[in-house]
Amino acid sequence: MAGQFRHLAGMSQWSNVDVRVMPFGSGWHPGLEGPFVLIEPRQATAAVQLESRRSLLLLHEEADVVSNMALGEDDSAKLIAE
């Protein structure tokens, strides 16, 4: 797993990539069920694209958007480094 953390830390250096950690204390969120993509367009509302075993779901309600629950970029990077 250490190699995976190094890879995430390296990817976070790219200007178009944000690596954000969902702390255990955040509670349950649909994004924890499988892969997801956080979409944050400059001129539109953020959304989350979730993939499940059978379908794809697009969440756009503010309460459902992962960025509101995840650690910030700096705190995420610190946690990954630890």
Secondary structure, DSSP 8 states (H G I E B T S, - for coil): -HHHHHHHHHHTTSTT-------GGG---GGGGS-EEEE--TTS--EEEEE-SS-EEEE-SGGG-GGGTS--HHHHHHHHH-
